[in-house]
Amino acid sequence: MCFFSQNGNLDSCEVLLSSKGSQHLINGKDFSGKSPLHLAAAAGHRKVLERLSSEDHVQVDLRDNDSRYIVIT
């Protein structure tokens, strides 16, 4: 999910979100502690960001390894 979010691949994110256990994928982190939301926001992929943030089990208050929050403007 991190790779697809960072690269703006909404279709692949949708496939993963429809799979069992997607709550672990959506809140999972990469090597730097960034979640798919962090990566989509940093890369400016608004559609991916909006889709991920609409999930009931997404954690929007996660911090990365540098204690940075997700900033959505």
HUTA-V825004 format. One record per backbone hydrogen bond with DSSP energy under -1.0 kcal/mol. NH is the residue of the N-H (numbers start at 1). CO is the residue of the C=O. Records with the same first field share a line. If there is no record, write none. Layout:
NH: CO ; CO
This chain:
5: 1
6: 2
7: 3
9: 4
10: 8
13: 9
14: 10
15: 11
16: 12
17: 13
18: 14
19: 16
22: 19
24: 21
26: 22
27: 23
30: 34
33: 30
39: 35
40: 36
41: 37
42: 38
43: 39
45: 40
46: 44
49: 45
50: 46
51: 47
52: 48
53: 49
55: 52
58: 55
64: 68
65: 32
67: 64
